[in-house]
Amino acid sequence: MAYPFEPGYVTGDQSSREAATSMQESAETLRTRIRNHIAASPEGKTCDEVEVELSLRHQTASARCSELKRFGQVSFKFDEDGKKLRRPTRSGRKADVLFVVDAV
């Protein structure tokens, strides 16, 4: 699936813009890889789990997960009290659990 945006960059920073442009093709591949990984998990995935399980750097996984959320490809599920499902990360802090939209 082609996504209608390029990776984010710092506005007004030419080197940031060039880096984002150079990353466009690999970012799309990574978004697809992450989306497929989340889709294969009935219990969903936190960004931290995606990082570990796909051996990605935090900045890479976090950026691609954010793009998938922005594009509506992944979202959250809520418990019976209307709270987002969350799980502990490696640091022990709670993180939102992501699900592929057609699986929400």
Backbone bond lengths (Angstrom), bond angles and torsions (degrees), N, CA, C in turn:
res aa  C-N    CA-C-N  psi(-1)  N-CA   C-N-CA  omega(-1)  CA-C   N-CA-C  phi
1 M - - - 1.440 - - 1.514 109.34 -
2 A 1.304 118.13 132.27 1.456 121.88 176.57 1.524 109.16 -86.89
3 Y 1.309 116.23 134.63 1.456 121.48 -179.48 1.510 108.56 -99.31
4 P 1.342 117.36 139.42 1.471 121.01 -172.78 1.528 114.17 -83.53
5 F 1.302 117.84 31.87 1.451 120.08 177.92 1.506 109.11 -153.88
6 E 1.304 115.27 160.40 1.454 120.13 176.90 1.523 108.55 -100.67
7 P 1.316 117.43 165.35 1.462 119.58 176.97 1.525 110.70 -55.76
8 G 1.320 115.97 151.17 1.455 121.05 -178.66 1.516 113.06 -67.07
9 Y 1.317 115.01 158.62 1.458 121.55 177.62 1.517 108.60 -152.88
10 V 1.299 116.64 165.26 1.458 122.10 179.24 1.527 108.57 -79.70
11 T 1.317 116.18 119.56 1.463 121.44 -179.54 1.529 110.21 -57.59
12 G 1.322 114.98 131.63 1.459 120.28 178.36 1.517 114.58 85.01
13 D 1.319 117.60 -2.85 1.464 121.62 -179.05 1.529 108.08 -106.42
14 Q 1.326 116.04 104.87 1.468 120.84 -174.90 1.527 112.39 -61.02
15 S 1.326 118.47 -41.13 1.470 119.31 -178.71 1.523 110.31 -67.92
16 S 1.339 118.22 -34.99 1.455 121.72 176.37 1.525 109.99 -64.93
17 R 1.317 116.51 -42.72 1.472 122.26 178.45 1.534 110.20 -62.81
18 E 1.318 117.48 -44.55 1.462 121.06 179.20 1.521 111.19 -63.80
19 A 1.325 116.91 -39.90 1.468 120.53 177.89 1.523 110.47 -62.73
20 A 1.326 116.55 -42.85 1.466 120.60 179.31 1.521 110.69 -63.18
21 T 1.320 116.68 -43.10 1.461 120.75 179.29 1.521 110.84 -63.24
22 S 1.323 117.57 -41.22 1.467 120.84 -179.32 1.527 111.51 -68.92
23 M 1.320 116.73 -22.11 1.462 122.73 -176.78 1.529 112.54 -89.59
24 Q 1.329 117.62 -9.46 1.461 121.27 -170.62 1.534 113.53 -51.72
25 E 1.305 118.23 -50.97 1.462 120.21 -177.06 1.523 111.79 -67.03
26 S 1.312 117.82 -45.39 1.456 119.28 -179.98 1.521 111.07 -69.29
27 A 1.329 117.96 -31.03 1.469 120.64 177.41 1.522 109.94 -63.90
28 E 1.311 117.51 -40.60 1.467 120.34 178.95 1.531 110.24 -64.41
29 T 1.315 117.00 -41.95 1.465 121.03 177.35 1.527 110.30 -62.13
30 L 1.331 116.48 -42.99 1.465 120.50 179.18 1.525 111.61 -66.11
31 R 1.344 117.79 -40.65 1.465 119.97 177.29 1.519 110.54 -59.06
32 T 1.316 116.66 -44.12 1.463 120.91 179.69 1.521 110.59 -64.10
33 R 1.310 116.43 -43.81 1.473 120.91 179.06 1.531 111.23 -61.54
34 I 1.321 117.04 -44.72 1.460 121.25 179.73 1.527 110.60 -67.40
35 R 1.333 117.16 -44.17 1.466 120.17 178.96 1.521 110.46 -58.95
36 N 1.319 117.51 -45.06 1.467 121.48 179.54 1.529 111.27 -63.34
37 H 1.317 116.57 -38.07 1.463 120.97 179.11 1.530 110.55 -64.98
38 I 1.326 116.68 -43.93 1.466 120.66 178.06 1.526 109.97 -66.10
39 A 1.332 117.32 -41.67 1.465 121.31 -179.27 1.524 112.23 -62.06
40 A 1.320 116.83 -31.30 1.471 121.40 -178.28 1.525 112.33 -77.71
41 S 1.316 117.26 -3.26 1.456 121.42 -176.31 1.528 110.68 -114.52
42 P 1.335 117.75 105.85 1.470 119.73 -179.69 1.531 113.12 -59.58
43 E 1.343 117.04 -26.15 1.463 119.69 -179.45 1.529 112.35 -90.00
44 G 1.346 117.48 4.73 1.447 121.73 -179.43 1.521 111.62 73.09
45 K 1.314 115.99 179.84 1.469 121.94 -178.32 1.514 109.90 -141.55
46 T 1.322 115.97 142.53 1.462 119.87 167.85 1.526 107.03 -84.91
47 C 1.312 116.61 162.76 1.461 120.23 176.06 1.523 109.74 -60.51
48 D 1.325 117.44 -37.73 1.460 121.94 178.46 1.529 110.78 -60.59
49 E 1.321 117.18 -42.54 1.471 120.79 178.34 1.519 110.68 -65.06
50 V 1.329 116.67 -39.79 1.467 120.93 177.09 1.529 109.54 -60.38
51 E 1.322 117.52 -45.54 1.468 121.82 179.29 1.519 111.03 -54.97
52 V 1.330 115.89 -51.47 1.462 121.30 -175.56 1.523 110.99 -67.62
53 E 1.318 116.33 -50.78 1.466 120.87 -172.56 1.521 113.44 -69.93
54 L 1.333 117.27 -27.32 1.464 120.12 178.80 1.530 112.27 -105.29
55 S 1.337 116.31 6.35 1.472 122.23 179.44 1.526 111.94 53.07
56 L 1.335 115.51 52.54 1.455 121.34 179.53 1.524 109.78 -111.09
57 R 1.311 115.82 152.91 1.460 120.39 173.26 1.523 108.22 -70.78
58 H 1.329 115.98 152.95 1.463 120.46 -179.27 1.528 111.30 -55.78
59 Q 1.334 116.97 -46.97 1.462 120.74 -176.62 1.523 110.94 -60.31
60 T 1.318 117.12 -38.14 1.457 121.51 -179.09 1.521 110.85 -69.22
61 A 1.326 116.87 -52.00 1.469 120.99 -177.88 1.521 110.98 -63.66
62 S 1.320 116.69 -44.99 1.461 120.88 -177.91 1.527 111.37 -62.00
63 A 1.310 116.73 -44.51 1.466 120.41 -179.75 1.523 111.27 -63.61
64 R 1.326 117.07 -45.29 1.459 119.53 -179.03 1.535 111.45 -68.32
65 C 1.342 118.25 -38.22 1.478 120.73 176.30 1.523 110.19 -62.44
66 S 1.327 117.13 -41.38 1.468 120.87 177.89 1.525 111.17 -62.58
67 E 1.320 116.60 -41.57 1.464 119.99 178.08 1.530 110.82 -64.08
68 L 1.325 116.77 -41.76 1.470 120.00 178.04 1.528 111.25 -62.67
69 K 1.322 117.40 -38.40 1.476 120.58 176.12 1.524 109.71 -65.37
70 R 1.325 116.57 -47.00 1.472 121.02 -178.59 1.522 111.65 -59.84
71 F 1.311 117.05 -36.10 1.463 121.10 -178.78 1.534 112.22 -84.74
72 G 1.329 117.67 -4.71 1.461 121.05 177.86 1.514 114.35 81.62
73 Q 1.332 117.19 17.31 1.467 120.94 179.77 1.521 112.34 -83.67
74 V 1.329 116.94 -30.51 1.463 121.64 176.59 1.521 107.88 -129.67
75 S 1.324 114.59 154.64 1.456 120.55 179.81 1.517 108.72 -153.37
76 F 1.304 115.84 -164.77 1.452 122.50 -177.08 1.521 109.97 -112.67
77 K 1.326 115.84 162.22 1.454 121.82 168.36 1.513 106.26 -114.77
78 F 1.313 115.13 157.14 1.456 120.64 -178.18 1.517 109.99 -121.00
79 D 1.328 115.84 147.56 1.461 119.98 177.48 1.530 109.66 -80.89
80 E 1.319 116.09 -178.18 1.466 120.78 -176.82 1.532 112.54 -64.43
81 D 1.320 117.53 -18.55 1.465 121.45 177.43 1.528 112.27 -91.87
82 G 1.337 116.64 3.25 1.457 120.77 179.30 1.518 114.48 81.69
83 K 1.345 117.26 12.91 1.466 120.93 178.76 1.524 109.67 -95.77
84 K 1.335 115.44 144.88 1.465 120.14 177.06 1.520 109.42 -60.90
85 L 1.337 115.31 141.31 1.461 119.38 172.49 1.522 107.88 -68.81
86 R 1.323 115.69 134.08 1.464 121.72 -177.81 1.518 108.51 -138.62
87 R 1.342 115.57 151.96 1.468 122.46 175.83 1.514 109.52 -137.16
88 P 1.333 116.43 155.52 1.473 119.13 177.86 1.536 111.38 -68.40
89 T 1.314 114.17 145.47 1.463 121.27 173.77 1.527 108.43 -92.02
90 R 1.320 116.50 -176.72 1.466 120.25 177.19 1.517 111.66 -60.21
91 S 1.313 117.43 -28.43 1.470 120.23 -179.54 1.527 112.06 -84.83
92 G 1.336 116.40 -4.57 1.456 120.39 -179.70 1.518 113.92 92.06
93 R 1.323 117.42 -7.36 1.465 120.02 177.09 1.520 109.53 -81.24
94 K 1.310 116.09 153.11 1.465 120.01 -178.99 1.523 110.95 -83.84
95 A 1.335 115.07 142.43 1.462 121.16 178.61 1.522 109.07 -131.51
96 D 1.338 115.69 149.85 1.457 120.71 177.23 1.527 109.76 -64.33
97 V 1.335 115.46 143.86 1.458 121.30 176.83 1.526 107.26 -95.71
98 L 1.327 116.08 129.27 1.461 123.15 -179.30 1.524 110.89 -96.52
99 F 1.307 115.51 142.33 1.461 123.26 176.43 1.516 107.68 -131.92
100 V 1.324 117.34 148.27 1.451 121.31 174.85 1.526 106.80 -68.07
101 V 1.325 116.88 137.26 1.461 122.10 -172.26 1.518 112.91 -55.07
102 D 1.330 118.73 -45.50 1.468 118.51 -179.26 1.512 112.13 -68.55
103 A 1.361 117.64 -8.00 1.460 121.67 177.10 1.527 111.89 -103.89
104 V 1.353 116.82 -1.71 1.479 120.59 -178.28 1.514 110.11 -75.43
